[in-house]
Amino acid sequence: MKRACAESLSEIFAGLFHIEFEGWQLVILNDCGELDYCDECISPDGRRWSFENVGSDDLGPIFLLSTQERAVLEQLLQQL
């Protein structure tokens, strides 16, 4: 996993954080130091998922993580 933007997660107080992982491109909203939601995911083959296309009853990838998984993800992102 690598950062795909100029600023680190801690430098982005409220804004979009771009990462790449095994060909996947992910854009996550950092809101006051906490992961809020996944704004966009692009798979290596070009398939795209976007938060703006989500219905009110749908959950994005961040919301599907357990509390422990979310904490691990936040730790990993802080290290980028």
PDB file with one MODEL, atoms N, CA, C and O in Angstrom:
MODEL        1
ATOM      1  N   MET A   1       0.848  -1.156   0.000  1.00  0.00           N
ATOM      2  CA  MET A   1       0.000   0.000   0.000  1.00  0.00           C
ATOM      3  C   MET A   1       0.901   1.229   0.000  1.00  0.00           C
ATOM      4  O   MET A   1       1.903   1.274   0.713  1.00  0.00           O
ATOM      5  N   LYS A   2       0.534   2.231  -0.811  1.00  0.00           N
ATOM      6  CA  LYS A   2       1.310   3.460  -0.834  1.00  0.00           C
ATOM      7  C   LYS A   2       0.391   4.671  -0.989  1.00  0.00           C
ATOM      8  O   LYS A   2      -0.705   4.596  -1.545  1.00  0.00           O
ATOM      9  N   ARG A   3       0.881   5.756  -0.484  1.00  0.00           N
ATOM     10  CA  ARG A   3       0.158   7.024  -0.584  1.00  0.00           C
ATOM     11  C   ARG A   3       0.242   7.510  -2.025  1.00  0.00           C
ATOM     12  O   ARG A   3       1.294   7.415  -2.657  1.00  0.00           O
ATOM     13  N   ALA A   4      -0.867   8.029  -2.543  1.00  0.00           N
ATOM     14  CA  ALA A   4      -0.912   8.531  -3.916  1.00  0.00           C
ATOM     15  C   ALA A   4      -1.283  10.014  -3.939  1.00  0.00           C
ATOM     16  O   ALA A   4      -1.921  10.495  -4.876  1.00  0.00           O
ATOM     17  N   CYS A   5      -0.869  10.723  -2.890  1.00  0.00           N
ATOM     18  CA  CYS A   5      -1.093  12.162  -2.804  1.00  0.00           C
ATOM     19  C   CYS A   5       0.101  12.775  -2.084  1.00  0.00           C
ATOM     20  O   CYS A   5       0.893  12.064  -1.467  1.00  0.00           O
ATOM     21  N   ALA A   6       0.225  14.083  -2.164  1.00  0.00           N
ATOM     22  CA  ALA A   6       1.389  14.763  -1.596  1.00  0.00           C
ATOM     23  C   ALA A   6       1.395  14.750  -0.073  1.00  0.00           C
ATOM     24  O   ALA A   6       2.452  14.587   0.535  1.00  0.00           O
ATOM     25  N   GLU A   7       0.234  14.919   0.551  1.00  0.00           N
ATOM     26  CA  GLU A   7       0.157  15.031   2.005  1.00  0.00           C
ATOM     27  C   GLU A   7      -0.047  13.671   2.663  1.00  0.00           C
ATOM     28  O   GLU A   7      -0.672  12.774   2.097  1.00  0.00           O
ATOM     29  N   SER A   8       0.497  13.542   3.870  1.00  0.00           N
ATOM     30  CA  SER A   8       0.234  12.345   4.668  1.00  0.00           C
ATOM     31  C   SER A   8      -1.161  12.473   5.282  1.00  0.00           C
ATOM     32  O   SER A   8      -1.770  13.542   5.246  1.00  0.00           O
ATOM     33  N   LEU A   9      -1.651  11.388   5.837  1.00  0.00           N
ATOM     34  CA  LEU A   9      -2.991  11.407   6.441  1.00  0.00           C
ATOM     35  C   LEU A   9      -3.061  12.425   7.576  1.00  0.00           C
ATOM     36  O   LEU A   9      -4.071  13.111   7.731  1.00  0.00           O
ATOM     37  N   SER A  10      -1.997  12.527   8.368  1.00  0.00           N
ATOM     38  CA  SER A  10      -2.008  13.470   9.487  1.00  0.00           C
ATOM     39  C   SER A  10      -1.953  14.923   9.014  1.00  0.00           C
ATOM     40  O   SER A  10      -2.363  15.824   9.745  1.00  0.00           O
ATOM     41  N   GLU A  11      -1.456  15.157   7.810  1.00  0.00           N
ATOM     42  CA  GLU A  11      -1.416  16.514   7.260  1.00  0.00           C
ATOM     43  C   GLU A  11      -2.750  16.950   6.667  1.00  0.00           C
ATOM     44  O   GLU A  11      -2.979  18.140   6.445  1.00  0.00           O
ATOM     45  N   ILE A  12      -3.617  16.000   6.415  1.00  0.00           N
ATOM     46  CA  ILE A  12      -4.946  16.305   5.871  1.00  0.00           C
ATOM     47  C   ILE A  12      -5.936  16.266   7.023  1.00  0.00           C
ATOM     48  O   ILE A  12      -6.401  15.191   7.402  1.00  0.00           O
ATOM     49  N   PHE A  13      -6.261  17.411   7.578  1.00  0.00           N
ATOM     50  CA  PHE A  13      -7.182  17.441   8.719  1.00  0.00           C
ATOM     51  C   PHE A  13      -8.595  17.067   8.277  1.00  0.00           C
ATOM     52  O   PHE A  13      -9.277  16.284   8.939  1.00  0.00           O
ATOM     53  N   ALA A  14      -9.014  17.623   7.176  1.00  0.00           N
ATOM     54  CA  ALA A  14     -10.326  17.297   6.613  1.00  0.00           C
ATOM     55  C   ALA A  14     -10.190  17.369   5.098  1.00  0.00           C
ATOM     56  O   ALA A  14     -10.078  18.452   4.523  1.00  0.00           O
ATOM     57  N   GLY A  15     -10.203  16.205   4.464  1.00  0.00           N
ATOM     58  CA  GLY A  15     -10.063  16.174   3.015  1.00  0.00           C
ATOM     59  C   GLY A  15      -9.840  14.769   2.507  1.00  0.00           C
ATOM     60  O   GLY A  15      -9.861  13.801   3.267  1.00  0.00           O
ATOM     61  N   LEU A  16      -9.627  14.678   1.219  1.00  0.00           N
ATOM     62  CA  LEU A  16      -9.487  13.388   0.556  1.00  0.00           C
ATOM     63  C   LEU A  16      -8.053  12.888   0.614  1.00  0.00           C
ATOM     64  O   LEU A  16      -7.109  13.643   0.381  1.00  0.00           O
ATOM     65  N   PHE A  17      -7.900  11.608   0.925  1.00  0.00           N
ATOM     66  CA  PHE A  17      -6.609  10.935   1.015  1.00  0.00           C
ATOM     67  C   PHE A  17      -6.593   9.826  -0.030  1.00  0.00           C
ATOM     68  O   PHE A  17      -7.458   8.950  -0.017  1.00  0.00           O
ATOM     69  N   HIS A  18      -5.612   9.859  -0.937  1.00  0.00           N
ATOM     70  CA  HIS A  18      -5.527   8.906  -2.039  1.00  0.00           C
ATOM     71  C   HIS A  18      -4.484   7.846  -1.727  1.00  0.00           C
ATOM     72  O   HIS A  18      -3.373   8.163  -1.302  1.00  0.00           O
ATOM     73  N   ILE A  19      -4.849   6.576  -1.940  1.00  0.00           N
ATOM     74  CA  ILE A  19      -3.900   5.477  -1.750  1.00  0.00           C
ATOM     75  C   ILE A  19      -4.005   4.516  -2.924  1.00  0.00           C
ATOM     76  O   ILE A  19      -5.010   4.479  -3.633  1.00  0.00           O
ATOM     77  N   GLU A  20      -2.951   3.746  -3.112  1.00  0.00           N
ATOM     78  CA  GLU A  20      -2.916   2.678  -4.109  1.00  0.00           C
ATOM     79  C   GLU A  20      -2.525   1.389  -3.408  1.00  0.00           C
ATOM     80  O   GLU A  20      -1.664   1.382  -2.527  1.00  0.00           O
ATOM     81  N   PHE A  21      -3.161   0.309  -3.805  1.00  0.00           N
ATOM     82  CA  PHE A  21      -2.892  -0.993  -3.192  1.00  0.00           C
ATOM     83  C   PHE A  21      -3.114  -2.076  -4.228  1.00  0.00           C
ATOM     84  O   PHE A  21      -4.243  -2.306  -4.660  1.00  0.00           O
ATOM     85  N   GLU A  22      -2.034  -2.746  -4.630  1.00  0.00           N
ATOM     86  CA  GLU A  22      -2.085  -3.849  -5.595  1.00  0.00           C
ATOM     87  C   GLU A  22      -2.932  -3.504  -6.819  1.00  0.00           C
ATOM     88  O   GLU A  22      -3.750  -4.310  -7.264  1.00  0.00           O
ATOM     89  N   GLY A  23      -2.732  -2.308  -7.354  1.00  0.00           N
ATOM     90  CA  GLY A  23      -3.450  -1.876  -8.550  1.00  0.00           C
ATOM     91  C   GLY A  23      -4.773  -1.180  -8.277  1.00  0.00           C
ATOM     92  O   GLY A  23      -5.340  -0.560  -9.177  1.00  0.00           O
ATOM     93  N   TRP A  24      -5.266  -1.270  -7.068  1.00  0.00           N
ATOM     94  CA  TRP A  24      -6.492  -0.584  -6.683  1.00  0.00           C
ATOM     95  C   TRP A  24      -6.168   0.860  -6.339  1.00  0.00           C
ATOM     96  O   TRP A  24      -5.115   1.143  -5.768  1.00  0.00           O
ATOM     97  N   GLN A  25      -7.057   1.762  -6.679  1.00  0.00           N
ATOM     98  CA  GLN A  25      -6.945   3.162  -6.290  1.00  0.00           C
ATOM     99  C   GLN A  25      -8.115   3.476  -5.375  1.00  0.00           C
ATOM    100  O   GLN A  25      -9.270   3.233  -5.725  1.00  0.00           O
ATOM    101  N   LEU A  26      -7.812   4.019  -4.198  1.00  0.00           N
ATOM    102  CA  LEU A  26      -8.855   4.329  -3.219  1.00  0.00           C
ATOM    103  C   LEU A  26      -8.739   5.788  -2.802  1.00  0.00           C
ATOM    104  O   LEU A  26      -7.643   6.319  -2.626  1.00  0.00           O
ATOM    105  N   VAL A  27      -9.888   6.417  -2.650  1.00  0.00           N
ATOM    106  CA  VAL A  27      -9.937   7.792  -2.162  1.00  0.00           C
ATOM    107  C   VAL A  27     -10.820   7.776  -0.918  1.00  0.00           C
ATOM    108  O   VAL A  27     -12.003   7.439  -0.985  1.00  0.00           O
ATOM    109  N   ILE A  28     -10.232   8.142   0.208  1.00  0.00           N
ATOM    110  CA  ILE A  28     -10.918   8.073   1.496  1.00  0.00           C
ATOM    111  C   ILE A  28     -11.011   9.472   2.081  1.00  0.00           C
ATOM    112  O   ILE A  28     -10.047  10.235   2.033  1.00  0.00           O
ATOM    113  N   LEU A  29     -12.166   9.806   2.632  1.00  0.00           N
ATOM    114  CA  LEU A  29     -12.315  11.112   3.277  1.00  0.00           C
ATOM    115  C   LEU A  29     -11.820  11.031   4.714  1.00  0.00           C
ATOM    116  O   LEU A  29     -12.318  10.236   5.511  1.00  0.00           O
ATOM    117  N   ASN A  30     -10.839  11.857   5.032  1.00  0.00           N
ATOM    118  CA  ASN A  30     -10.356  12.007   6.399  1.00  0.00           C
ATOM    119  C   ASN A  30     -11.103  13.201   6.987  1.00  0.00           C
ATOM    120  O   ASN A  30     -10.988  14.313   6.471  1.00  0.00           O
ATOM    121  N   ASP A  31     -11.852  12.992   8.036  1.00  0.00           N
ATOM    122  CA  ASP A  31     -12.645  14.061   8.642  1.00  0.00           C
ATOM    123  C   ASP A  31     -12.165  14.286  10.070  1.00  0.00           C
ATOM    124  O   ASP A  31     -12.469  13.497  10.965  1.00  0.00           O
ATOM    125  N   CYS A  32     -11.424  15.349  10.277  1.00  0.00           N
ATOM    126  CA  CYS A  32     -10.912  15.711  11.601  1.00  0.00           C
ATOM    127  C   CYS A  32     -10.092  14.582  12.220  1.00  0.00           C
ATOM    128  O   CYS A  32     -10.198  14.315  13.417  1.00  0.00           O
ATOM    129  N   GLY A  33      -9.273  13.918  11.396  1.00  0.00           N
ATOM    130  CA  GLY A  33      -8.393  12.875  11.891  1.00  0.00           C
ATOM    131  C   GLY A  33      -8.998  11.490  11.962  1.00  0.00           C
ATOM    132  O   GLY A  33      -8.350  10.569  12.460  1.00  0.00           O
ATOM    133  N   GLU A  34     -10.218  11.310  11.483  1.00  0.00           N
ATOM    134  CA  GLU A  34     -10.858   9.987  11.482  1.00  0.00           C
ATOM    135  C   GLU A  34     -11.326   9.644  10.074  1.00  0.00           C
ATOM    136  O   GLU A  34     -11.762  10.516   9.323  1.00  0.00           O
ATOM    137  N   LEU A  35     -11.231   8.365   9.726  1.00  0.00           N
ATOM    138  CA  LEU A  35     -11.752   7.934   8.439  1.00  0.00           C
ATOM    139  C   LEU A  35     -13.262   8.075   8.458  1.00  0.00           C
ATOM    140  O   LEU A  35     -13.932   7.546   9.345  1.00  0.00           O
ATOM    141  N   ASP A  36     -13.793   8.787   7.482  1.00  0.00           N
ATOM    142  CA  ASP A  36     -15.237   8.994   7.445  1.00  0.00           C
ATOM    143  C   ASP A  36     -15.893   8.028   6.468  1.00  0.00           C
ATOM    144  O   ASP A  36     -16.740   7.225   6.860  1.00  0.00           O
ATOM    145  N   TYR A  37     -15.504   8.101   5.201  1.00  0.00           N
ATOM    146  CA  TYR A  37     -16.075   7.188   4.223  1.00  0.00           C
ATOM    147  C   TYR A  37     -15.135   7.076   3.025  1.00  0.00           C
ATOM    148  O   TYR A  37     -14.233   7.893   2.840  1.00  0.00           O
ATOM    149  N   CYS A  38     -15.368   6.053   2.226  1.00  0.00           N
ATOM    150  CA  CYS A  38     -14.619   5.867   0.994  1.00  0.00           C
ATOM    151  C   CYS A  38     -15.343   6.662  -0.091  1.00  0.00           C
ATOM    152  O   CYS A  38     -16.522   6.427  -0.354  1.00  0.00           O
ATOM    153  N   ASP A  39     -14.644   7.593  -0.713  1.00  0.00           N
ATOM    154  CA  ASP A  39     -15.241   8.433  -1.742  1.00  0.00           C
ATOM    155  C   ASP A  39     -15.272   7.728  -3.089  1.00  0.00           C
ATOM    156  O   ASP A  39     -16.222   7.882  -3.857  1.00  0.00           O
ATOM    157  N   GLU A  40     -14.220   6.948  -3.374  1.00  0.00           N
ATOM    158  CA  GLU A  40     -14.145   6.287  -4.669  1.00  0.00           C
ATOM    159  C   GLU A  40     -13.167   5.121  -4.614  1.00  0.00           C
ATOM    160  O   GLU A  40     -12.152   5.185  -3.920  1.00  0.00           O
ATOM    161  N   CYS A  41     -13.477   4.055  -5.350  1.00  0.00           N
ATOM    162  CA  CYS A  41     -12.585   2.909  -5.528  1.00  0.00           C
ATOM    163  C   CYS A  41     -12.521   2.599  -7.017  1.00  0.00           C
ATOM    164  O   CYS A  41     -13.541   2.582  -7.706  1.00  0.00           O
ATOM    165  N   ILE A  42     -11.310   2.354  -7.501  1.00  0.00           N
ATOM    166  CA  ILE A  42     -11.133   1.946  -8.890  1.00  0.00           C
ATOM    167  C   ILE A  42     -10.310   0.669  -8.885  1.00  0.00           C
ATOM    168  O   ILE A  42      -9.201   0.638  -8.351  1.00  0.00           O
ATOM    169  N   SER A  43     -10.853  -0.380  -9.478  1.00  0.00           N
ATOM    170  CA  SER A  43     -10.167  -1.669  -9.516  1.00  0.00           C
ATOM    171  C   SER A  43      -9.089  -1.656 -10.588  1.00  0.00           C
ATOM    172  O   SER A  43      -9.094  -0.785 -11.459  1.00  0.00           O
ATOM    173  N   PRO A  44      -8.163  -2.611 -10.537  1.00  0.00           N
ATOM    174  CA  PRO A  44      -7.107  -2.670 -11.547  1.00  0.00           C
ATOM    175  C   PRO A  44      -7.641  -2.801 -12.978  1.00  0.00           C
ATOM    176  O   PRO A  44      -6.991  -2.358 -13.925  1.00  0.00           O
ATOM    177  N   ASP A  45      -8.820  -3.409 -13.137  1.00  0.00           N
ATOM    178  CA  ASP A  45      -9.385  -3.560 -14.485  1.00  0.00           C
ATOM    179  C   ASP A  45     -10.313  -2.410 -14.875  1.00  0.00           C
ATOM    180  O   ASP A  45     -10.979  -2.474 -15.909  1.00  0.00           O
ATOM    181  N   GLY A  46     -10.360  -1.356 -14.052  1.00  0.00           N
ATOM    182  CA  GLY A  46     -11.117  -0.160 -14.418  1.00  0.00           C
ATOM    183  C   GLY A  46     -12.522  -0.045 -13.864  1.00  0.00           C
ATOM    184  O   GLY A  46     -13.184   0.974 -14.060  1.00  0.00           O
ATOM    185  N   ARG A  47     -12.987  -1.080 -13.174  1.00  0.00           N
ATOM    186  CA  ARG A  47     -14.321  -0.958 -12.565  1.00  0.00           C
ATOM    187  C   ARG A  47     -14.273   0.122 -11.502  1.00  0.00           C
ATOM    188  O   ARG A  47     -13.279   0.259 -10.789  1.00  0.00           O
ATOM    189  N   ARG A  48     -15.346   0.887 -11.398  1.00  0.00           N
ATOM    190  CA  ARG A  48     -15.346   2.044 -10.506  1.00  0.00           C
ATOM    191  C   ARG A  48     -16.564   2.005  -9.580  1.00  0.00           C
ATOM    192  O   ARG A  48     -17.683   1.712  -9.999  1.00  0.00           O
ATOM    193  N   TRP A  49     -16.304   2.310  -8.308  1.00  0.00           N
ATOM    194  CA  TRP A  49     -17.358   2.481  -7.317  1.00  0.00           C
ATOM    195  C   TRP A  49     -17.219   3.894  -6.792  1.00  0.00           C
ATOM    196  O   TRP A  49     -16.109   4.348  -6.514  1.00  0.00           O
ATOM    197  N   SER A  50     -18.346   4.603  -6.650  1.00  0.00           N
ATOM    198  CA  SER A  50     -18.290   5.978  -6.183  1.00  0.00           C
ATOM    199  C   SER A  50     -19.340   6.223  -5.109  1.00  0.00           C
ATOM    200  O   SER A  50     -20.467   5.740  -5.212  1.00  0.00           O
ATOM    201  N   PHE A  51     -18.963   6.977  -4.077  1.00  0.00           N
ATOM    202  CA  PHE A  51     -19.863   7.304  -2.979  1.00  0.00           C
ATOM    203  C   PHE A  51     -21.086   8.063  -3.479  1.00  0.00           C
ATOM    204  O   PHE A  51     -22.182   7.892  -2.947  1.00  0.00           O
ATOM    205  N   GLU A  52     -20.906   8.901  -4.500  1.00  0.00           N
ATOM    206  CA  GLU A  52     -22.036   9.702  -4.986  1.00  0.00           C
ATOM    207  C   GLU A  52     -23.119   8.843  -5.640  1.00  0.00           C
ATOM    208  O   GLU A  52     -24.246   9.306  -5.815  1.00  0.00           O
ATOM    209  N   ASN A  53     -22.797   7.608  -5.999  1.00  0.00           N
ATOM    210  CA  ASN A  53     -23.781   6.700  -6.590  1.00  0.00           C
ATOM    211  C   ASN A  53     -24.445   5.789  -5.572  1.00  0.00           C
ATOM    212  O   ASN A  53     -25.219   4.905  -5.941  1.00  0.00           O
ATOM    213  N   VAL A  54     -24.154   5.993  -4.302  1.00  0.00           N
ATOM    214  CA  VAL A  54     -24.677   5.142  -3.239  1.00  0.00           C
ATOM    215  C   VAL A  54     -26.061   5.642  -2.823  1.00  0.00           C
ATOM    216  O   VAL A  54     -26.270   6.841  -2.637  1.00  0.00           O
ATOM    217  N   GLY A  55     -26.993   4.711  -2.683  1.00  0.00           N
ATOM    218  CA  GLY A  55     -28.322   5.062  -2.190  1.00  0.00           C
ATOM    219  C   GLY A  55     -28.295   5.263  -0.685  1.00  0.00           C
ATOM    220  O   GLY A  55     -27.315   4.921  -0.024  1.00  0.00           O
ATOM    221  N   SER A  56     -29.353   5.808  -0.153  1.00  0.00           N
ATOM    222  CA  SER A  56     -29.394   6.122   1.284  1.00  0.00           C
ATOM    223  C   SER A  56     -29.306   4.878   2.168  1.00  0.00           C
ATOM    224  O   SER A  56     -28.893   4.975   3.324  1.00  0.00           O
ATOM    225  N   ASP A  57     -29.686   3.716   1.646  1.00  0.00           N
ATOM    226  CA  ASP A  57     -29.630   2.488   2.439  1.00  0.00           C
ATOM    227  C   ASP A  57     -28.342   1.687   2.228  1.00  0.00           C
ATOM    228  O   ASP A  57     -28.099   0.703   2.927  1.00  0.00           O
ATOM    229  N   ASP A  58     -27.524   2.107   1.271  1.00  0.00           N
ATOM    230  CA  ASP A  58     -26.290   1.385   0.963  1.00  0.00           C
ATOM    231  C   ASP A  58     -25.160   1.838   1.884  1.00  0.00           C
ATOM    232  O   ASP A  58     -25.143   2.968   2.373  1.00  0.00           O
ATOM    233  N   LEU A  59     -24.237   0.940   2.101  1.00  0.00           N
ATOM    234  CA  LEU A  59     -23.061   1.252   2.914  1.00  0.00           C
ATOM    235  C   LEU A  59     -21.823   1.157   2.043  1.00  0.00           C
ATOM    236  O   LEU A  59     -21.735   0.295   1.169  1.00  0.00           O
ATOM    237  N   GLY A  60     -20.882   2.029   2.275  1.00  0.00           N
ATOM    238  CA  GLY A  60     -19.627   1.986   1.553  1.00  0.00           C
ATOM    239  C   GLY A  60     -18.664   1.029   2.213  1.00  0.00           C
ATOM    240  O   GLY A  60     -18.955   0.489   3.280  1.00  0.00           O
ATOM    241  N   PRO A  61     -17.515   0.811   1.588  1.00  0.00           N
ATOM    242  CA  PRO A  61     -16.530  -0.152   2.093  1.00  0.00           C
ATOM    243  C   PRO A  61     -16.046   0.122   3.510  1.00  0.00           C
ATOM    244  O   PRO A  61     -15.839  -0.826   4.268  1.00  0.00           O
ATOM    245  N   ILE A  62     -15.859   1.366   3.894  1.00  0.00           N
ATOM    246  CA  ILE A  62     -15.379   1.692   5.245  1.00  0.00           C
ATOM    247  C   ILE A  62     -16.385   1.236   6.297  1.00  0.00           C
ATOM    248  O   ILE A  62     -15.996   0.760   7.364  1.00  0.00           O
ATOM    249  N   PHE A  63     -17.672   1.378   6.003  1.00  0.00           N
ATOM    250  CA  PHE A  63     -18.714   1.014   6.954  1.00  0.00           C
ATOM    251  C   PHE A  63     -18.857  -0.489   7.121  1.00  0.00           C
ATOM    252  O   PHE A  63     -19.454  -0.951   8.094  1.00  0.00           O
ATOM    253  N   LEU A  64     -18.313  -1.259   6.178  1.00  0.00           N
ATOM    254  CA  LEU A  64     -18.404  -2.712   6.249  1.00  0.00           C
ATOM    255  C   LEU A  64     -17.304  -3.327   7.117  1.00  0.00           C
ATOM    256  O   LEU A  64     -17.343  -4.519   7.424  1.00  0.00           O
ATOM    257  N   LEU A  65     -16.324  -2.512   7.511  1.00  0.00           N
ATOM    258  CA  LEU A  65     -15.233  -3.004   8.354  1.00  0.00           C
ATOM    259  C   LEU A  65     -15.685  -3.111   9.808  1.00  0.00           C
ATOM    260  O   LEU A  65     -16.500  -2.320  10.282  1.00  0.00           O
ATOM    261  N   SER A  66     -15.145  -4.093  10.495  1.00  0.00           N
ATOM    262  CA  SER A  66     -15.381  -4.186  11.935  1.00  0.00           C
ATOM    263  C   SER A  66     -14.605  -3.059  12.618  1.00  0.00           C
ATOM    264  O   SER A  66     -13.766  -2.412  11.993  1.00  0.00           O
ATOM    265  N   THR A  67     -14.882  -2.832  13.876  1.00  0.00           N
ATOM    266  CA  THR A  67     -14.164  -1.803  14.629  1.00  0.00           C
ATOM    267  C   THR A  67     -12.670  -2.085  14.635  1.00  0.00           C
ATOM    268  O   THR A  67     -11.861  -1.173  14.465  1.00  0.00           O
ATOM    269  N   GLN A  68     -12.305  -3.344  14.831  1.00  0.00           N
ATOM    270  CA  GLN A  68     -10.889  -3.725  14.853  1.00  0.00           C
ATOM    271  C   GLN A  68     -10.253  -3.536  13.474  1.00  0.00           C
ATOM    272  O   GLN A  68      -9.139  -3.021  13.378  1.00  0.00           O
ATOM    273  N   GLU A  69     -10.938  -3.942  12.414  1.00  0.00           N
ATOM    274  CA  GLU A  69     -10.401  -3.782  11.061  1.00  0.00           C
ATOM    275  C   GLU A  69     -10.203  -2.301  10.727  1.00  0.00           C
ATOM    276  O   GLU A  69      -9.207  -1.921  10.111  1.00  0.00           O
ATOM    277  N   ARG A  70     -11.144  -1.490  11.135  1.00  0.00           N
ATOM    278  CA  ARG A  70     -11.050  -0.052  10.884  1.00  0.00           C
ATOM    279  C   ARG A  70      -9.846   0.553  11.623  1.00  0.00           C
ATOM    280  O   ARG A  70      -9.138   1.395  11.070  1.00  0.00           O
ATOM    281  N   ALA A  71      -9.617   0.127  12.867  1.00  0.00           N
ATOM    282  CA  ALA A  71      -8.478   0.615  13.640  1.00  0.00           C
ATOM    283  C   ALA A  71      -7.159   0.212  12.985  1.00  0.00           C
ATOM    284  O   ALA A  71      -6.225   1.013  12.929  1.00  0.00           O
ATOM    285  N   VAL A  72      -7.077  -1.014  12.495  1.00  0.00           N
ATOM    286  CA  VAL A  72      -5.870  -1.482  11.810  1.00  0.00           C
ATOM    287  C   VAL A  72      -5.650  -0.672  10.534  1.00  0.00           C
ATOM    288  O   VAL A  72      -4.524  -0.266  10.248  1.00  0.00           O
ATOM    289  N   LEU A  73      -6.706  -0.435   9.771  1.00  0.00           N
ATOM    290  CA  LEU A  73      -6.588   0.354   8.559  1.00  0.00           C
ATOM    291  C   LEU A  73      -6.105   1.770   8.875  1.00  0.00           C
ATOM    292  O   LEU A  73      -5.232   2.295   8.184  1.00  0.00           O
ATOM    293  N   GLU A  74      -6.660   2.380   9.902  1.00  0.00           N
ATOM    294  CA  GLU A  74      -6.232   3.732  10.285  1.00  0.00           C
ATOM    295  C   GLU A  74      -4.750   3.746  10.674  1.00  0.00           C
ATOM    296  O   GLU A  74      -4.033   4.683  10.323  1.00  0.00           O
ATOM    297  N   GLN A  75      -4.286   2.724  11.391  1.00  0.00           N
ATOM    298  CA  GLN A  75      -2.868   2.633  11.769  1.00  0.00           C
ATOM    299  C   GLN A  75      -1.985   2.515  10.542  1.00  0.00           C
ATOM    300  O   GLN A  75      -0.954   3.181  10.446  1.00  0.00           O
ATOM    301  N   LEU A  76      -2.386   1.665   9.599  1.00  0.00           N
ATOM    302  CA  LEU A  76      -1.611   1.482   8.380  1.00  0.00           C
ATOM    303  C   LEU A  76      -1.539   2.770   7.566  1.00  0.00           C
ATOM    304  O   LEU A  76      -0.483   3.119   7.036  1.00  0.00           O
ATOM    305  N   LEU A  77      -2.659   3.472   7.470  1.00  0.00           N
ATOM    306  CA  LEU A  77      -2.697   4.715   6.699  1.00  0.00           C
ATOM    307  C   LEU A  77      -1.857   5.805   7.355  1.00  0.00           C
ATOM    308  O   LEU A  77      -1.259   6.627   6.660  1.00  0.00           O
ATOM    309  N   GLN A  78      -1.808   5.819   8.684  1.00  0.00           N
ATOM    310  CA  GLN A  78      -0.985   6.802   9.389  1.00  0.00           C
ATOM    311  C   GLN A  78       0.500   6.616   9.093  1.00  0.00           C
ATOM    312  O   GLN A  78       1.278   7.567   9.170  1.00  0.00           O
ATOM    313  N   GLN A  79       0.891   5.388   8.755  1.00  0.00           N
ATOM    314  CA  GLN A  79       2.298   5.087   8.509  1.00  0.00           C
ATOM    315  C   GLN A  79       2.750   5.441   7.086  1.00  0.00           C
ATOM    316  O   GLN A  79       3.945   5.410   6.789  1.00  0.00           O
ATOM    317  N   LEU A  80       1.813   5.770   6.222  1.00  0.00           N
ATOM    318  CA  LEU A  80       2.174   6.078   4.819  1.00  0.00           C
ATOM    319  C   LEU A  80       2.770   7.466   4.691  1.00  0.00           C
ATOM    320  O   LEU A  80       3.127   7.885   3.590  1.00  0.00           O
TER     321      LEU A  80
ENDMDL
END
